[in-house]
Amino acid sequence: MGFFAKAAIAVSLVTSVFSSSLFEGSGKGKMFQSRTNGASTFGTLEHLSLGHWVVGPLPLGKPWADRTVNNTNPYDTAATPVTGMTRSYSWTVTNTTLAPDGVEIPMLVANGQFPGPLIEANWGDWIEVTVTNGLETEGTSIHWHGFLQTGTPYEDGVPGISQCPIAPGKSFTYRFRAELYGTSWWHGHLSAQYINGLAGPIVIHGPKSHAYDIDLGPVMLSDWFHTYYKNLLEQVYYASPVGPIFPPMAENMLIQGKASYNCSNTKLPCTPNAGSAQFKFTSGKKHLIRLINHSAEALIFFSIDGYNVTVIANDFVPVESYSTDLVTIAVGQRTDIVVEATGKPTDSVWMRITEGPCKTGCSLNDGLSFTTTAAIYYEDANTDVAPNTTSSINPSRYLFPLNCNNQPLDVTVPAYVMPAKEPSTTLSFLMTGGDNSTGQFVWWMNNITFRADWNDPELLEAKLGNAASLPVERALYDLGTNSSVRLIMTSVGFPASHPMHIHGHNMQVLAEGVGSWDGTTVVNAANPQRRDTQLIQPNGYLVVQIDLNNPGVWPFHCYVAWHVSEGMSINFFEQAPTLEKEVQIPYKIAQTCRDWSAWTGDHVVSQIDSGL
């Protein structure tokens, strides 16, 4: 069955019609939160800031004692606080129908919430999440983005790499440690499930790198599509920039899972004025805002009308603070900012996000660009009246020129100093895209298109000493006992940017630009930028370095959902002797594979993409 036939079936499944009972009170014309975002309170004035949060039975709520962002190596596990605390959660993943922007679509959610439940812990805590797969026709798995998983590579949550999918009706309990602190997110990592709602924020409290008074908590930002992810993936494989089937174009953008949509542009059940996200400011106070881009594809530009913000962290890395009026965030990236509320108690102002212009290759949408706003209300503002502020910021000024990249590397300097050392090995990868022999568009890294085997995780094969016998499409690179690796990536032949993400590590970002690396230039070698996700520009290069001190098998992939689905992923096998002799993989991993094997024995599994 072709894409358009499947899309028609997907539309026919969404048959609910909105009624007046879906609105919050007469005259307001704003849909109930339960219809737009389910059980989530994100984006409402009733949602508590993180200032209410109280640590468990530990002195002053600061189990990190005298550790600071400047004096403690965050990658030294011996320096991680021992809190004796486990933060436990229990989630059920289900199908549901919600309307985040007023358009009713089928979604995948945890505990009925979009955005999904917040995980909150202290630096050094253990986190335990029991995930029950309540889906009837799909497996699932959950990845904990940016977590190092030192000693627990089997908890990384990637099907075909660290585990088999969780079979329908079965449960899996993840248990891992908060070795870094700051802001991150969790999401479904089986295929592109997360773009239909299976994603949520993570906050790990640790030493402050900048003064603030109120922690407003995570702010989830994303592009949005009105089609189920499997239909979008089939479209991706046969898309062409010139048609007749075009790549998926985002139909909206969301802040905290909320926006409104022009219902005249869709044939799906739709109600206008679904409502914007809302936030509270207190005049005279400094507010910490934790920005998270959980898009399928969009490069997002964030701003607050009339305000400068202070950037204090990128991903899980505190940085030397700097002021800007516009923040650039690629898929998978997080940026923590501090905003001083300099307005009057009666003020209100728009927070806004803009998706990068379509023609630059930064993002694809069904217009030239998108802007979505959320309301910030000061303590005495009239919350029944929308802000009337405007912005003159032009996001295109950050496309140096008309390319898609993060702020220049010399702007983001880690607070904890770590010089770049000479690597013990170097690998180069040529990143290209085109049609394969079946006419499907795929991505290659050194002429390999990755494809996972959900029934046979690479970590288990590596543990058994079978890494060398895996098929070439598993894209496994054995790095032996090397202590570090320098990766030189060059993207050619296709005008698309790639936010590259490494599992199990942060990477030092040594150089990036358009064209090819000159082989010598390193930006700020004395203390290069570190993070777990970094953009490579269209037809550009990216040079990063990783310390190989975490035995396991770690994916390195583009975070654009379409690109990783089309095979833009490789896997690094690290410290083989230690993995084989010292890392004990628990019984639950084998049992999950048995459960998955039993389920797939009498069900047809639709793996139409790479599996990630």
C-alpha positions as CSV (number, residue, x, y, z in Angstrom):
1,M,0.0,0.0,0.0
2,G,1.4,3.4,-1.0
3,F,2.0,6.5,1.1
4,F,-1.1,8.4,0.0
5,A,-3.4,5.5,0.6
6,K,-2.0,5.0,4.1
7,A,-2.3,8.7,4.8
8,A,-5.9,8.5,3.8
9,I,-6.5,5.7,6.2
10,A,-4.7,7.7,8.9
11,V,-7.1,10.6,8.3
12,S,-10.1,8.3,8.4
13,L,-9.1,7.1,11.8
14,V,-9.4,10.6,13.2
15,T,-13.1,11.1,13.2
16,S,-13.9,13.0,16.4
17,V,-15.7,16.3,16.1
18,F,-15.1,19.1,18.6
19,S,-18.1,20.5,20.5
20,S,-18.6,23.5,22.8
21,S,-18.0,21.2,25.8
22,L,-14.3,21.2,24.9
23,F,-13.8,24.8,25.9
24,E,-12.8,26.4,29.2
25,G,-15.8,28.5,30.0
26,S,-18.2,30.5,27.8
27,G,-16.7,33.4,25.9
28,K,-13.0,32.4,26.4
29,G,-12.9,30.2,23.3
30,K,-9.9,28.3,24.7
31,M,-9.8,24.5,24.5
32,F,-9.6,22.4,27.6
33,Q,-6.0,21.4,28.4
34,S,-7.2,17.8,28.6
35,R,-8.1,17.9,24.9
36,T,-4.9,19.7,23.7
37,N,-2.3,18.1,26.0
38,G,-4.0,15.3,28.0
39,A,-2.9,15.1,31.6
40,S,0.0,17.5,31.2
41,T,0.0,20.9,33.0
42,F,2.9,22.2,31.0
43,G,2.1,25.6,29.4
44,T,-0.5,26.6,32.0
45,L,-0.4,29.2,34.7
46,E,-1.2,26.4,37.2
47,H,2.1,24.6,36.4
48,L,4.5,25.0,39.3
49,S,8.0,26.4,38.7
50,L,10.8,24.2,40.0
51,G,11.3,26.6,42.9
52,H,8.8,24.5,44.9
53,W,11.1,21.4,44.5
54,V,12.5,20.1,47.8
55,V,15.4,17.6,47.9
56,G,15.1,14.5,50.0
57,P,16.8,14.0,53.4
58,L,20.1,15.7,52.5
59,P,21.6,18.8,54.1
60,L,20.3,22.1,52.6
61,G,19.2,20.4,49.5
62,K,22.8,20.5,48.1
63,P,24.3,17.0,48.1
64,W,27.1,18.2,45.8
65,A,28.6,20.1,48.9
66,D,31.5,22.3,47.8
67,R,31.6,21.1,44.3
68,T,31.3,23.9,41.7
69,V,31.1,24.2,38.0
70,N,34.7,25.4,38.0
71,N,36.5,23.1,40.4
72,T,35.0,19.6,39.6
73,N,35.6,17.5,36.5
74,P,32.1,16.5,35.5
75,Y,33.4,13.4,33.8
76,D,35.3,12.0,36.8
77,T,32.9,9.5,38.2
78,A,34.8,9.4,41.5
79,A,33.8,13.0,42.0
80,T,30.1,12.5,41.4
81,P,28.2,13.0,44.7
82,V,27.0,9.8,46.4
83,T,23.5,10.8,47.5
84,G,22.0,7.5,48.4
85,M,18.8,8.6,46.7
86,T,16.8,6.9,43.9
87,R,14.1,8.8,42.1
88,S,11.4,6.3,40.9
89,Y,8.8,6.7,38.1
90,S,6.3,4.5,36.5
91,W,5.0,5.2,33.0
92,T,2.6,3.5,30.6
93,V,3.0,4.2,26.9
94,T,-0.3,4.3,25.0
95,N,-2.0,5.6,21.9
96,T,-4.4,8.5,22.3
97,T,-5.9,11.3,20.3
98,L,-5.1,14.9,21.2
99,A,-5.1,18.3,19.6
100,P,-2.0,20.3,20.7
101,D,-2.6,23.0,18.1
102,G,-6.4,22.4,17.7
103,V,-5.9,19.7,15.0
104,E,-6.9,16.2,16.3
105,I,-4.2,13.6,15.5
106,P,-3.3,10.2,16.8
107,M,-0.4,10.4,19.3
108,L,1.9,8.3,21.4
109,V,2.2,9.4,25.0
110,A,3.5,8.4,28.5
111,N,0.9,8.5,31.2
112,G,-1.5,10.4,28.9
113,Q,0.7,13.5,28.9
114,F,2.1,15.7,26.2
115,P,4.7,16.9,26.8
116,G,5.5,13.8,28.8
117,P,6.3,13.5,32.5
118,L,9.2,15.5,34.0
119,I,12.1,13.6,35.5
120,E,13.7,15.6,38.3
121,A,16.7,14.6,40.4
122,N,19.9,15.7,42.0
123,W,23.4,15.3,40.6
124,G,24.5,11.9,41.8
125,D,21.0,10.4,42.3
126,W,19.9,7.2,40.7
127,I,16.9,7.3,38.4
128,E,14.6,4.4,38.0
129,V,11.8,4.4,35.4
130,T,9.5,1.4,34.8
131,V,8.1,1.7,31.3
132,T,5.1,-0.5,30.4
133,N,4.3,-0.8,26.7
134,G,0.5,-0.3,26.3
135,L,0.7,-0.1,22.5
136,E,-1.1,-3.0,20.8
137,T,0.9,-3.1,17.5
138,E,4.3,-1.6,18.2
139,G,7.4,-2.1,20.4
140,T,9.0,0.8,22.1
141,S,12.0,1.9,24.0
142,I,13.0,5.1,25.9
143,H,16.4,6.9,25.5
144,W,17.8,9.2,28.2
145,H,19.4,11.9,26.1
146,G,22.8,13.1,27.2
147,F,23.3,10.6,30.0
148,L,26.7,9.0,30.1
149,Q,25.5,5.6,31.3
150,T,29.0,4.8,32.7
151,G,28.9,1.1,33.7
152,T,25.3,0.8,32.5
153,P,25.5,0.9,28.6
154,Y,22.5,-1.5,28.5
155,E,20.2,1.2,30.0
156,D,20.7,3.6,27.0
157,G,17.4,2.7,25.5
158,V,18.3,2.3,21.8
159,P,16.6,-0.7,20.1
160,G,19.0,-2.9,18.1
161,I,22.0,-1.3,19.9
162,S,21.6,-1.6,23.7
163,Q,18.3,-3.6,24.0
164,C,15.5,-5.3,22.1
165,P,12.2,-3.2,21.9
166,I,9.8,-3.6,24.8
167,A,7.1,-5.9,23.4
168,P,3.4,-4.9,23.7
169,G,2.0,-5.7,27.1
170,K,5.5,-6.0,28.7
171,S,7.5,-3.7,31.0
172,F,11.1,-2.8,31.4
173,T,12.7,-1.0,34.3
174,Y,15.5,1.4,33.4
175,R,18.0,2.3,36.2
176,F,20.9,4.8,35.7
177,R,22.8,7.5,37.4
178,A,22.7,11.3,37.0
179,E,26.4,11.7,36.4
180,L,26.0,15.2,34.8
181,Y,23.7,18.0,35.8
182,G,21.5,20.5,33.9
183,T,18.8,20.1,31.4
184,S,17.9,17.3,29.0
185,W,15.0,15.2,27.8
186,W,13.9,11.6,27.3
187,H,12.1,10.2,24.2
188,G,11.1,7.1,22.3
189,H,14.0,5.9,20.3
190,L,12.3,3.2,18.3
191,S,12.0,4.6,14.8
192,A,10.5,8.2,14.9
193,Q,8.0,7.6,17.7
194,Y,9.0,10.7,19.6
195,I,7.7,13.1,16.9
196,N,4.2,12.0,17.7
197,G,4.4,12.9,21.4
198,L,6.6,10.4,23.2
199,A,9.0,12.8,24.7
200,G,9.5,14.8,28.0
201,P,12.0,16.9,29.9
202,I,14.7,16.0,32.4
203,V,16.1,18.4,35.1
204,I,19.2,17.4,37.1
205,H,19.9,19.9,39.9
206,G,23.5,20.8,40.5
207,P,25.8,23.6,41.3
208,K,24.7,27.0,39.9
209,S,26.8,28.6,37.2
210,H,25.0,31.9,37.3
211,A,22.7,33.6,39.9
212,Y,19.0,33.4,39.5
213,D,15.9,33.6,41.8
214,I,13.3,31.4,40.1
215,D,13.7,28.2,38.1
216,L,10.8,28.3,35.6
217,G,11.8,24.8,34.6
218,P,12.0,23.2,31.1
219,V,10.4,24.7,28.0
220,M,9.8,22.2,25.3
221,L,10.1,23.5,21.7
222,S,9.3,21.6,18.5
223,D,8.1,21.6,15.0
224,W,4.8,19.7,14.5
225,F,3.1,17.5,11.9
226,H,-0.5,16.4,11.5
227,T,0.3,12.9,10.3
228,Y,1.4,9.7,12.1
229,Y,5.1,9.1,12.1
230,K,5.0,5.9,10.0
231,N,3.2,7.7,7.1
232,L,5.8,10.5,7.3
233,L,8.7,8.1,7.1
234,E,7.3,6.4,4.0
235,Q,7.0,9.8,2.5
236,V,10.6,10.6,3.4
237,Y,12.0,7.6,1.6
238,Y,10.4,8.6,-1.7
239,A,10.6,12.3,-1.4
240,S,12.4,14.6,-3.7
241,P,13.1,18.4,-3.5
242,V,11.4,18.7,-6.9
243,G,8.5,16.3,-6.3
244,P,6.2,14.6,-7.2
245,I,6.4,13.5,-3.5
246,F,7.9,16.2,-1.4
247,P,9.7,15.8,2.0
248,P,7.5,16.2,5.0
249,M,6.9,19.9,5.6
250,A,6.2,21.0,9.2
251,E,2.7,22.4,9.7
252,N,3.2,24.2,12.9
253,M,5.6,24.8,15.9
254,L,4.8,24.2,19.5
255,I,5.9,25.8,22.8
256,Q,5.2,23.5,25.8
257,G,3.2,21.4,23.3
258,K,0.8,24.2,22.5
259,A,-0.1,26.5,19.6
260,S,-3.0,27.5,17.4
261,Y,-3.6,26.5,13.8
262,N,-5.5,28.0,10.9
263,C,-8.2,25.4,10.5
264,S,-8.9,26.4,6.9
265,N,-5.6,24.7,6.0
266,T,-6.6,21.2,7.0
267,K,-9.4,18.6,6.4
268,L,-8.8,17.0,9.7
269,P,-11.1,17.8,12.7
270,C,-9.8,21.2,13.9
271,T,-10.8,23.9,16.3
272,P,-9.2,27.4,16.1
273,N,-7.7,29.2,19.1
274,A,-6.4,26.1,20.8
275,G,-4.5,28.4,23.1
276,S,-0.9,29.5,23.7
277,A,1.5,28.4,26.4
278,Q,1.6,30.7,29.4
279,F,4.3,31.5,31.9
280,K,4.7,33.7,35.0
281,F,7.4,36.3,35.7
282,T,8.0,38.2,38.9
283,S,9.2,41.7,38.5
284,G,12.7,42.3,39.6
285,K,13.6,38.6,39.7
286,K,16.0,36.6,37.6
287,H,14.4,33.6,35.9
288,L,16.1,30.4,34.8
289,I,14.5,29.0,31.6
290,R,15.6,25.6,30.3
291,L,15.1,25.4,26.5
292,I,14.8,22.0,24.8
293,N,14.4,21.4,21.1
294,H,12.6,18.1,20.6
295,S,11.7,18.7,16.9
296,A,11.7,16.2,14.1
297,E,13.8,18.5,12.0
298,A,13.6,22.2,12.8
299,L,16.4,24.5,13.7
300,I,14.7,26.9,16.2
301,F,15.4,30.5,17.0
302,F,14.2,31.6,20.4
303,S,13.7,35.2,21.8
304,I,11.6,37.2,24.2
305,D,10.3,40.5,22.8
306,G,12.4,43.4,24.0
307,Y,14.7,41.4,26.2
308,N,18.2,40.1,26.2
309,V,18.9,36.7,27.7
310,T,22.0,35.4,29.4
311,V,23.2,32.0,28.1
312,I,24.6,29.9,30.9
313,A,24.7,26.3,29.6
314,N,24.5,24.3,26.4
315,D,23.4,20.7,26.7
316,F,24.8,19.3,30.0
317,V,27.8,21.8,30.0
318,P,27.8,25.1,32.0
319,V,29.5,27.8,29.9
320,E,30.9,31.2,30.6
321,S,27.8,33.4,30.4
322,Y,27.1,35.7,27.5
323,S,24.2,38.0,26.6
324,T,22.2,37.7,23.4
325,D,18.7,38.6,22.1
326,L,18.4,35.4,20.0
327,V,19.2,31.8,20.9
328,T,19.8,29.1,18.2
329,I,18.9,25.5,19.1
330,A,19.1,22.5,16.9
331,V,17.2,19.2,17.3
332,G,18.4,17.5,20.5
333,Q,20.1,20.5,21.9
334,R,19.3,22.3,25.1
335,T,20.2,25.8,26.2
336,D,19.8,27.2,29.7
337,I,19.2,31.0,29.9
338,V,18.6,33.5,32.7
339,V,16.2,36.4,32.0
340,E,15.8,39.3,34.4
341,A,12.2,40.5,34.7
342,T,12.8,44.3,34.2
343,G,9.2,45.1,33.4
344,K,6.3,46.5,35.5
345,P,4.1,44.1,37.6
346,T,1.3,44.7,35.1
347,D,3.3,43.9,32.0
348,S,2.9,41.0,29.6
349,V,5.2,40.0,26.8
350,W,5.5,37.4,24.0
351,M,8.1,34.6,24.1
352,R,8.6,33.5,20.5
353,I,10.2,30.8,18.4
354,T,10.9,30.9,14.7
355,E,11.7,28.0,12.5
356,G,14.7,28.6,10.1
357,P,13.8,29.7,6.6
358,C,12.9,26.8,4.4
359,K,15.1,27.7,1.5
360,T,18.3,27.6,3.6
361,G,18.1,23.9,4.3
362,C,17.8,24.6,8.0
363,S,14.2,23.4,8.2
364,L,11.3,22.3,6.0
365,N,7.9,23.8,6.4
366,D,4.8,24.6,4.4
367,G,5.5,28.3,4.4
368,L,8.6,30.6,4.2
369,S,9.0,30.3,8.0
370,F,6.9,29.8,11.1
371,T,6.6,31.8,14.3
372,T,4.8,30.6,17.4
373,T,4.4,32.7,20.6
374,A,3.7,32.0,24.2
375,A,2.5,34.6,26.8
376,I,4.7,35.7,29.7
377,Y,2.6,37.4,32.4
378,Y,4.0,39.5,35.2
379,E,2.4,39.0,38.7
380,D,-0.3,41.7,38.3
381,A,-1.0,41.4,34.5
382,N,-4.4,40.7,33.1
383,T,-4.1,37.0,32.0
384,D,-7.3,37.3,29.9
385,V,-5.6,39.7,27.5
386,A,-2.9,38.6,25.1
387,P,0.4,40.5,25.1
388,N,0.8,43.1,22.3
389,T,4.6,43.2,22.0
390,T,6.4,42.8,18.7
391,S,9.9,41.8,17.6
392,S,12.2,43.3,15.0
393,I,14.8,40.4,15.3
394,N,15.7,38.8,12.1
395,P,16.8,35.2,12.7
396,S,18.5,35.0,9.3
397,R,21.4,37.0,10.7
398,Y,22.5,33.8,12.4
399,L,22.8,31.9,9.1
400,F,26.4,32.7,8.4
401,P,25.4,33.5,5.6
402,L,22.4,31.4,4.7
403,N,23.9,28.3,6.4
404,C,22.6,26.5,9.4
405,N,24.8,26.5,12.4
406,N,25.1,27.2,16.1
407,Q,26.7,30.3,17.5
408,P,30.4,30.5,16.6
409,L,32.5,28.1,18.6
410,D,34.6,30.9,20.3
411,V,31.4,32.3,21.9
412,T,30.6,29.2,23.9
413,V,33.4,28.5,26.4
414,P,32.9,25.7,29.0
415,A,33.1,26.8,32.6
416,Y,35.3,23.8,33.5
417,V,38.5,23.9,31.5
418,M,39.5,20.9,29.5
419,P,42.3,21.3,26.9
420,A,42.1,19.4,23.6
421,K,44.8,16.7,23.6
422,E,46.3,14.8,20.7
423,P,43.9,11.9,19.9
424,S,45.1,8.3,19.9
425,T,43.2,7.6,16.7
426,T,41.4,9.5,14.0
427,L,38.4,8.6,11.8
428,S,37.1,10.5,8.8
429,F,33.5,10.2,7.5
430,L,32.1,11.4,4.2
431,M,28.3,12.1,4.6
432,T,26.3,11.9,1.4
433,G,22.7,11.3,0.4
434,G,20.9,9.9,-2.7
435,D,18.7,7.1,-4.0
436,N,19.6,3.5,-3.4
437,S,19.1,0.6,-5.8
438,T,15.4,0.4,-4.8
439,G,14.8,4.1,-5.5
440,Q,14.6,5.0,-1.9
441,F,16.4,8.1,-0.6
442,V,19.0,7.2,2.0
443,W,22.0,8.7,3.7
444,W,25.5,7.2,3.7
445,M,28.4,7.6,6.1
446,N,31.4,6.3,4.2
447,N,29.0,4.6,1.8
448,I,27.2,2.7,4.6
449,T,23.5,3.2,5.4
450,F,22.8,2.0,8.9
451,R,20.0,-0.5,9.7
452,A,19.3,-2.0,13.1
453,D,18.3,-5.5,13.9
454,W,15.8,-5.1,16.7
455,N,16.1,-8.8,17.6
456,D,19.8,-8.7,17.9
457,P,21.3,-5.7,19.9
458,E,24.9,-4.9,19.0
459,L,25.9,-4.5,22.6
460,L,25.0,-8.1,23.3
461,E,27.0,-9.3,20.3
462,A,30.0,-7.1,21.3
463,K,29.8,-8.6,24.8
464,L,30.0,-12.1,23.3
465,G,33.0,-11.1,21.2
466,N,31.1,-11.2,17.9
467,A,31.5,-7.6,16.9
468,A,33.6,-8.4,13.8
469,S,31.0,-10.8,12.4
470,L,28.2,-8.3,12.3
471,P,26.9,-7.3,8.8
472,V,28.2,-4.1,7.3
473,E,24.9,-2.3,7.6
474,R,25.2,-2.5,11.4
475,A,27.9,0.2,11.0
476,L,29.9,-0.9,14.0
477,Y,33.4,0.5,14.4
478,D,35.6,-1.3,16.9
479,L,37.9,1.4,18.5
480,G,39.9,-1.2,20.4
481,T,41.6,0.2,23.5
482,N,42.3,3.7,22.1
483,S,42.0,6.4,24.7
484,S,40.5,9.0,22.4
485,V,39.2,9.5,18.9
486,R,39.0,12.5,16.6
487,L,36.1,12.4,14.1
488,I,36.4,14.5,10.9
489,M,33.0,14.7,9.2
490,T,32.4,16.2,5.8
491,S,28.9,16.7,4.3
492,V,28.8,17.0,0.6
493,G,26.3,17.0,-2.3
494,F,23.1,17.8,-0.5
495,P,22.0,21.1,1.1
496,A,21.0,19.9,4.5
497,S,22.3,20.5,8.0
498,H,22.8,17.7,10.5
499,P,22.8,18.0,14.3
500,M,25.1,15.2,15.2
501,H,24.6,13.5,18.6
502,I,26.9,11.1,20.5
503,H,25.6,8.7,23.1
504,G,27.5,7.9,26.3
505,H,29.8,11.0,26.0
506,N,30.2,14.7,25.6
507,M,32.4,15.7,22.7
508,Q,34.9,18.5,22.3
509,V,34.0,20.5,19.3
510,L,37.2,21.5,17.6
511,A,36.2,23.0,14.3
512,E,33.2,23.6,12.0
513,G,32.5,25.5,8.8
514,V,31.6,25.3,5.2
515,G,33.7,23.2,2.7
516,S,36.5,21.0,4.1
517,W,38.6,21.3,7.2
518,D,42.1,22.5,6.6
519,G,43.5,19.8,9.0
520,T,45.1,22.2,11.5
521,T,42.7,24.9,12.7
522,V,41.2,24.2,16.1
523,V,39.0,26.8,17.8
524,N,40.0,27.5,21.4
525,A,42.3,24.4,21.8
526,A,43.0,25.4,25.4
527,N,39.3,24.8,26.3
528,P,37.1,23.9,23.3
529,Q,33.3,23.8,23.4
530,R,31.8,20.6,24.8
531,R,28.3,19.3,24.3
532,D,26.5,16.1,23.1
533,T,24.9,17.5,20.0
534,Q,26.4,19.9,17.4
535,L,25.3,21.1,14.0
536,I,27.3,20.4,10.9
537,Q,26.4,23.0,8.2
538,P,25.1,22.1,4.7
539,N,28.1,21.1,2.5
540,G,30.3,21.7,5.6
541,Y,32.6,20.0,8.0
542,L,32.6,19.2,11.7
543,V,35.6,18.1,13.8
544,V,35.0,16.6,17.3
545,Q,37.0,14.6,19.8
546,I,35.8,12.0,22.3
547,D,37.6,10.4,25.2
548,L,37.1,6.7,25.1
549,N,36.6,5.9,28.7
550,N,33.1,4.4,28.7
551,P,33.0,0.7,27.7
552,G,30.0,-0.1,25.5
553,V,28.5,0.4,22.1
554,W,27.5,4.0,21.5
555,P,25.5,5.4,18.6
556,F,26.6,8.6,16.8
557,H,23.9,9.9,14.6
558,C,22.1,12.8,13.1
559,Y,19.2,14.0,15.2
560,V,16.9,15.0,12.3
561,A,14.3,12.2,12.6
562,W,14.2,11.7,8.9
563,H,18.0,11.5,8.5
564,V,18.6,8.9,11.2
565,S,15.6,6.9,9.9
566,E,17.3,7.0,6.5
567,G,20.5,5.5,7.9
568,M,22.7,8.4,9.0
569,S,24.1,6.6,12.1
570,I,27.2,4.8,13.1
571,N,28.2,2.9,16.3
572,F,31.4,2.9,18.3
573,F,32.5,-0.2,20.1
574,E,34.6,1.1,23.0
575,Q,37.1,-0.6,25.3
576,A,36.3,-4.2,24.2
577,P,38.3,-6.0,26.9
578,T,36.6,-4.1,29.7
579,L,33.2,-4.6,28.3
580,E,33.7,-8.3,27.7
581,K,35.3,-9.0,31.1
582,E,33.9,-6.5,33.6
583,V,30.5,-5.1,32.5
584,Q,27.8,-7.5,33.7
585,I,24.6,-7.2,31.5
586,P,21.6,-8.0,33.7
587,Y,19.1,-10.7,33.0
588,K,16.3,-8.3,32.2
589,I,18.1,-7.5,28.8
590,A,17.9,-11.1,27.7
591,Q,14.3,-11.4,28.9
592,T,13.3,-8.4,27.0
593,C,14.7,-10.0,23.8
594,R,12.9,-13.2,24.6
595,D,9.6,-11.3,25.0
596,W,10.2,-9.4,21.8
597,S,11.2,-12.6,19.9
598,A,8.0,-14.3,21.1
599,W,5.8,-11.3,20.1
600,T,7.5,-11.0,16.6
601,G,7.0,-14.8,16.2
602,D,3.3,-14.3,15.5
603,H,3.1,-10.6,14.6
604,V,4.3,-8.8,11.5
605,V,6.8,-6.1,12.5
606,S,6.8,-3.0,10.3
607,Q,10.4,-1.7,10.4
608,I,10.3,0.6,7.4
609,D,13.4,2.6,8.4
610,S,16.8,2.2,10.1
611,G,15.0,1.4,13.4
612,L,16.4,4.4,15.3
